[in-house]
Amino acid sequence: GRYHEAAELYRRFIADFGSSPDAETAIRQTYYPLAMCLLRLQRFPEAYQAIIDAFAKNLDLDRAQTQEMLFWKGICEINQQQHAEARKTLEEFLSQFPPGLEGNADHARRFPSILRIPEVRLLVGTCLLQEGRPGEAADYYAQIKTRLASTSRGRATVLQLHALLEAGKDDEALKVVKEEFPRMGELLQLV
């Protein structure tokens, strides 16, 4: 839990041995834990660079690490107001998982980032909103919400309504309210 110290030690290791061919493998493997430390410290621009370096220099990232890094790369891009890039990164994250495996406990043990899929789906729509594309965001939320568990479905519905209102589609928003009304007991969000 001493992430600041760990990050500094990883950086020092990279600085001290970065040009040594003997340490090349160890250096490549250092960017992933460095990025994770920086993320824990919420130093998103620095974490983003460490993630970029990890992808560029570490050919040894396993599939689970790649998935985790894609998720956090998207979060860093959102934090830096790079919404179009974040959406593309998060869509790439989603493409890492074969359809139908979200509820598979064995797959989740091997690839724990699969548990982030509902959150990532919501974030993709949020990126569309932040890009100034509320109509597309509303359509996106309409597509994904039926595949989400009730809590995430409620969030998607609220975001869909927001997107429709932002797009000036009040009649469609009212239609969504009427369609969702029978399920209001499942929605935890205040609409």
N, C-alpha and C positions, 0 to 999 in steps of 0.2 A: 503493500500500500504506500510505499514511499516513492511515488511516481516522479516527483521532481528530481530526486537524487538519481533514480534509475535512468531518466531521460538524459541527464547530464553525463552519466557514465557511458551510456550508449554513444552519445555525441563525441565524447572524448576518445572512445575506442575508434570510432570512424575517422576522426581527425588524426589520431596518432598512427593508425595502421592503414589508412585508406589507400595509400599508394603501394603498399607492400603486396607483391604477388602471393606471398605465403599466407596472408590473412584474407585473401579475396573471398573465399567461401564463407568465412565467419562474418566478414563485413556485409555480404549480401544478406545474410540471415539476421542481421542486426536491425534493418529498417522496419521490419514488421513489429517487433516489440517496442522500438522507439515510437512508432506511430501510435501504438496502443497506449503508451504512457502519456503522450501528448494529448490524446483524446480524453483520457481521464482528467487531465489538467485543463481541459476545454480550451486548449491553444490550437484552435482549428486551422489557421493559416499554416502553422508549422507542421501540424499533423498531416495536412493535405500534401505538403511537400514531401514528407516522409513516406506517405502512401504512394505518391508518384514515383519516388525513388525505389520503393519496394517493388513496384511493378516493373520498373525499368531495369533494375539491377539484380533482382532475385528471381532466377529461373526455377528455384526450388519451392516456391509457394505451393502448398497443396490446395486441393479444391476447396476445403473448408476455409482456409485462410484467404483464398481469393474471394470467396463469397463475402466474408466478413469485411475485407478491405473495400470491396465495391460498395457495400452498404455505407461504411464510414466515409468513403470518398464522396458519395452523394450527400451525406449530412454536412460535410465540410463545404461542399459547393453551395448548398442551401444557406449555410451560415455566412458565406461570402457573397450572397445575393447573385449567384450564378445559376439561376433557376433553370434555364434551358439545358445547360450542361448537367445539372443535377438530375433532371428528368431523364436524360439519356443514360446516365450512369445507373440510376435506379431501375430503368427498364432493362439494362444489361444485367443487373443483379437478378431481376425476376426471371430472365432467360436462363439462369444457371440451374433452375430447378425443373425437373420434368413434371408435367401436369399430373395432378391426382395424388401427389405424395405428401401434401401438407399435413394430413392426419396420420401419417405413418410414423409411429414412435421409433422404430429402428432407424429409419432415415434421419429423423430429427436428432438422434444420438450421434450419428456420424457427421451430420451437417446441421449443427444447431441454428445457423442463420435462417433456416427455412421457417423458423418461428416468427421471423420479422416480416414475412410476406404480407400479412394484412396491413401492417403499419406502412410498408413501402408502397402498397397500392394506394393508400390514402395520400401519401406524400407525392406520388406522381400527379395526382389530381391537384394537389395544393400548388405544385410547381406550375401547372397550366394556369391556375388562377393568378399566381405571381407574375407570370409572363404576360398577363393581360388578355388571356384567352378564356373568358368565363363560359362562353357557349360550349367550347370543346370540353372544358372541365365538367360542366353539367352533364354532357353526354357520357363522358368517361365514368362519372360516379353512378349514373343510371346503369351502365354496363356491369360495373364491378360489385355493386352493393348486394345483389342477390347471391353472390358467392361468398359473402362474409358472414361471420358469426354475429349474433345480435348486437353486441357492443360496438363492433366495428361497423356493422350495417347502420346503426344509429348515427355514428359519426359521419359516414358517407352520405346519409340522407340529409343531415344538417348542412354539410358542405355542398351537396347538390342544390339544396334550396338557396343557399348563399350565392352560388354560381348563377343560378337562374335569375335571381334578383339583380345581380351585378350585370347580367346580360340584358336586362330589361324584359325578361320573359315572365311577367307576373302571372299570366294565365296558366303557363306550364307549371309554375311554382305552386299555384293553388291546386292544380291537378295532382301534384305529388303529395301535397298535404292531405287531400281527400283519400288518395290511395294508401297512404301510410297511417291514417287515423286508426284503423282497426288494430294496428300493431303498436299503438302509442305506449302501451304498458311495457314493451320491450326496449323503448328508447330511453336511454339514461340522460341524454342531452336535453337541455331546455331549448325548445324551438319557439 
